[in-house]
Amino acid sequence: MRRRMKPLALALVVLFGLALGVTVAEVAARYLVKSHSKSYMVADPVFHHRLRKNLRRQVLGTEFATNSLGLRDHEYAVPKPAGVYRILMLGDSFTEGGGLGLEETVAKRVEAGLNRAPCAVRYEVVNAGAASYSPIVEYLLLEHVGLGLQPDLVVLNFDMTDVHDDWIRTAHARLDAQGLPVAVRPDRRLAAALLLPPVPKPPALRFLEPLELYVNRLKIYHDFRESRLGRRLFGNLNLTQEELEARGLLGRLQYDRLAITRDDDYPGLREAWALTSRYLIGIRDLARAHGIPFVLVVYPHAHQVSATESPAGRIKMGIGAGLFRSERPFRILEALGRREGFPVIDLLPIFRAREAIDAPLFRRDDIHHTAQGARVFGDGILAGLRERKLLPCVGI
């Protein structure tokens, strides 16, 4: 009996030692290793993350400055001066405009265009864009920051990654009884666990996939997957379209960030669209409760505009070569606007028309706009606002 106990005891000691070692390594990885977050961003208990306040530094080779509210813009007078019509522009990094001068950003291009026309009012367009924001966080930004600026109009620039970002952020959000966000806490481990691609395995071992979510939350495991050895053993974390197809992950929103731009109804997309629609309606209702009109602007990514735009950038986002012709996300949002009573400005036609004249509209190795692309973006918003007579000057 004692002889049988010795191997068991030894096995328990080894398992305990391994568990203790993993625990110590995990604690060290979480609390002793310095994080490599973006220097101009900071975690936030309500907004998940935000731009640092009163910042001035170089970002992507361009001066990047924020005001006391943490917006990439100058300071704004509150109360709003008489004779000012103020537009609050919400959005993500395309609106924020990293790599562009402030006057080259979409908000400032719209502002300059509005103020060129004769009008009794002076227009101000507030740049409230921040990288990786989506409707769930934009709702909170409007509630806690935007309304305090007393806007006359709220414009939300919808990005093709917003449905993906909303799905991820909902997993670590605190919601009210109506399913609207109260706060989106910065839980990097949970986000990493959800986004980490599953390890390639034979069909006989697929039953282990539910356990991966728990293993993925270990920082030491995530760091290993990011290492050169981890990538050699288990593959890259950012999958190309070919890798998504080979691993059966194409259209799975958590791994395929631009799944909504593919012309198929993949599992889970309808539920994810329902979340984003709820947050957009919440933004409309929040603005309406304060007597403020709401407008949704929908713009395309490079692969929806041209077969050749941003060749390296699209690969980073898991999108292959060629023109992706599906207009499904634009039609979904137009239908939502008709049903819920808010205007939707579709920028796909102007981007496709102007690409032949003003290309490149997107950076070669980055999905974001060039200065020409931001100009097309601004021109499209101006045309849409004028067409729908959403401005105080009828002839503008």
N, C-alpha and C positions, 0 to 999 in steps of 0.2 A: 504493500500500500504506500509506504513511504517513498519507494523507488518510483512509483507512478506519479507521486506528487511533485517530485523534483523537476521533471520537464514542464509541468503545468506552471509551477512557481516561476521557473526561468522564463517561460513565455510571457507570463504576466508582468514580470520585471522589465522585459524588453519592450512590451507594449506600453507600459507606464513611462519608460524612458523616452520612447518615441513621442508619446503624447506630450510629455513635459517639454521635450526639445522643440516640437512644433509650436507649442503655446508660447514659449520664451521667444522664439523667432518671430512669431506673429505679433506679439506685443512690441518687440523692437521695431518691426517693420512699420507698425501703425503709429507709434508715438516717438520713436527716436530718429527715424529717417525723415529728412526734410522733404516736404512735398515739392513738386515741380509745377505748381499752378501758374497760370498766365500772370505775368507781373502786373498787368493793369486790371486784373479781376480779383475779387475777394468773395469768399463764401458768405452767404447771408441766410439767416434763419427763416425769413419770409419769402424772399425772391429766389432761393436756391443759390444764386450768385448774382453779382452786380459789378458794374464798373466802379473802380475806386473813386472817391470824391476828391475834388480839387487836385486832380492829377495833371501833370505836364511832362511828357516824355516822348521818345521816338517809338512808334509802333509800325513795323513793316516799312521802315525807312521814311516815315512821314510823321510830322508833329501830331501828337494826339493829346488833347486836353479835355478835361471834364469840369463841370461846374459843381456847386455845393450840393446839388441833388444827385450827383453821380451820373449825369447825362453828358453825352459827348456834344456839348453845345456851350454857349455863353450863358450868363445869368439872365433871368427873366424877372421883370418887375411884377410883384404881387402886392396890392391889387393890380389887375391889368389896366394899363393906361387907356384913357378914352380914345376912340378912333382906331383901336387895334383889333383886328380879327385874327385870332390865334388858333392855329391848327396843331394838334398833338399827333405826331406820327410815331406809331408803334411798329416794332419789327425786330429782326435778328441782325446778324452780322452784315447782311447786305444793306440794311438801313443804317447801321452803325457806321459803316464805311471805312473800316481799317485798311490802311494802304492808300487812302485818298485824303487829300486836304479837306478840311471842314467845308469849304465852299464848293467842293466837288461832290459832296454827299447828296443823296436823293432829296433829303429834306431841304437843303439850302438851294438846290437847283429849282425845286418847286417854289420856294419863297421868292427867289430872284425873278422867276417867270411871272408870278402873280403881281409883283410890285412894278414890273415894267409897264403894265397896262394902267391907264388913268382910272382912278377909283378914289372915293372919298375916304376909304379906310386904308390903313397900312397893315400888310400881312406879316405875320410871324409864323414860321413853321418850326416847331420844336422837334429836334432829333432825339427821340426816346428809344432808338434801336440799341440793342445789346446782343453780343454774340451768344448764340444757342438759346435765345428766348423763343417762346412759342406761346400760343393763346393762353395756356394755363398760368404762365408767369406774367404775361402781358395784362391779364385781368387784374392781378395783384398790383402791378406797376400803375395801372390806371387808378385803382382804388386808393393807393397809399401815396402816390406822387403826382400822377397826371391831373387828377381833379383839382388839386391845390393850385395848379397853374391857370385855372379858369379857362379852359379851351372852349372855342365856339364850334369846333368840329374835331372828331376823332377819326383818324385814318389808320387802319391796320394793314401792313404789308405782309401778306401771307406767303410763306416759303414752302417749297416742296418737301422740306424735312420736318415741317411742323407737326404732322400727324405722328411721326416716329417720336419726336421729342415729347409731345403730350403724353403718349403712351408710357414712355419711360418715367417721366416726372410724376405721373399719377400714382405710380407705385410707391413713392415716398412723399405723397402730399397728404395734408390734413384737409378734408372736405367738409362742408356744412351739410345741412339736411337736404338742400337742393342739388348736392353734388358739385358745388362750386368751391374753388380753393380758398382756404383760410391761410395756409402757408405751404410752401414747398421746401422742405428741409434739405440741406446738402448732404446726402448720404452717398458718398462716392463708392463705398463698397457694394451697396445694393445695385447702383447703376452699373458698376463693373461686372457684377454677377449676372445681370440681365443681358449685358451686351457681349460678354465673352463667348465667341463661337464654340459650339460643342466640339470635343475632341473627336476626330475621325475614328470610327470603330466599326467592326463587322456587325451585320444585322443581329447576330445572336446576343450582342451585348448592348443593344439599344435600350433595354430595360433599365440600364444604369443612368440614363439621361436625367431623370428627376433629381438624382443625387448630386449632379454636377452643379446645380444652383447653389448648394450649400458649400461645396468645395470652392466654387468661384468667388465666394465672399472672403476667402482668406487672402490677405494682401500678399503674403509670400508666394502663394500660388499664382496670383495675377502678375506679380513682378517676374516670376519665372516664365510665364507664358509670353511676356513682353521681351524677354532676353533673347539673344541670338540662338542659344541652344533650344529654348522653348519654341521658338518659331521654326527651327529645323525639325523638331520632333512632332509638333502639333499643327504647324502652319501659321500663316500670318493672322493678326487680329482683324485687320481691315481687308476684307475679301474682295477680290476682283469678281466681275460677272462670271467668268469661267469657273472660278473656285466656288461661287455660290451655286452655280448649276451643278457642278460635279458633286457637291456635298448635299444636294437636295434642299438648299436654304433659300433659293430664289423666291422672292415674294414674302418671305417671313420677315415681318416688319422690324423686329428687334435687331436682325443682322443685315437686312437689306434696307438701308435708310431711305432710299428713294423708291421703295416698292410701289407707292401710289402712282408713280409715273409710268408704270408698266401696264400694258393693256390686257390685264387679266384680273379676275376677282379672286385674289388669293385668300386663304383662310385667315381669319382674324382682322382683315382690313375693315370690314363693315363695323365691327365693334370699336376699332380704333377711330374710325371716322366719326362715330357717334360721340366719343369723348370730345374730340376737337369741336364738333358742332355745338355741343353743350357749352363749351367755354366761349365760343364765338357769340352765341346767343346771350350768354351771361355778360359779355363785354357790351353788346348792344343794349341790354337792359340797364346796365349800370350807367352808361352814358345817357340813355333816354330818361332815367330817373332824375337826372340833373339838367334835363332840357337840351341835351347835346346830340346832334345827329351823328350817326356812325356810318362809315364807308369802309368796305373791304376791297383791298387791291390784291390781285393775284398775278404773280409774275413767274416766268418760266426759268428753268435751269438751262445750262448750255446745251445738253443733249436733246432738249425739246425744241431748240431754236435752229440748230444746224448739225450736220454730220461731222463737222470739222472743228467746231469751237471747243476750247479747253481739253485737248487730247489727254494730257496727263492728269488734269484735275478730275475728269470724269472717272478715270481708272481708280483713283483714290476713293471715290464714292461708290465703287462697285458697279459702274455703268460702262457698257461696252461701246464700241465704235458705232457710228451711224446715227441717223435721225430717229428719235423716238416720237412717233406721230400722235400717240394717244392724247386726247384732250379731256379725258375722263375727269381729272381733278378740277379742271376749270368748270366743266359742266355740273359737277357735284356742288360746287360752291355757288354757282349761279342759281341753281335750283334752291339751295338753302336760303339765299338772299330773297328770291321771289316768295318763298314760303313764309319767311320771317319778317319781311318788310324792310330790308336794308339794301342799298345799292351795292353792286359788285362791279369793279372795273377790271376787265380782263386784258392783260398786257401781252398775251401771246401773239396777237396779230402784229402789233407794232414792233416787237422784237424780231419776228421773222421777216418783216418787210425791211427793217433798217439794217439787218445783219449784212445784207449784200452791199450796203453803202458804207456803213460805219465800222465794219469788223476790224479787229476783234472786239467783241462786246464783253468777253470773259477772259480772264488771265489764262495763259497757256497751261501752267502747272497748278492752278488754283481755281476753284469753282466760282470765285467771286468776280464782280464786275470790274472791268477797266473803267477809266474815266469816261470813255465813249458809252459804255454800257450803262453807267449811272446817269448819263445825260438822256439816253433813250428811256430809262426808267422814269426819270422826272418828267420828260415830255409826255409820256403816256398817262401819268397821273394828272397832269395839267389838262390834257385833252378830255379825260374822263370826268373831271370835276366840272369843266365847262359844259360838256355835253349834257350832264345831268342837272345843270343850273343849281349847283350846291353852294355857290359863292354869293356874297351880298351884292356884287356888281353884276348885273344881268349880262352886260356886254363883254365881260372879261374872258 
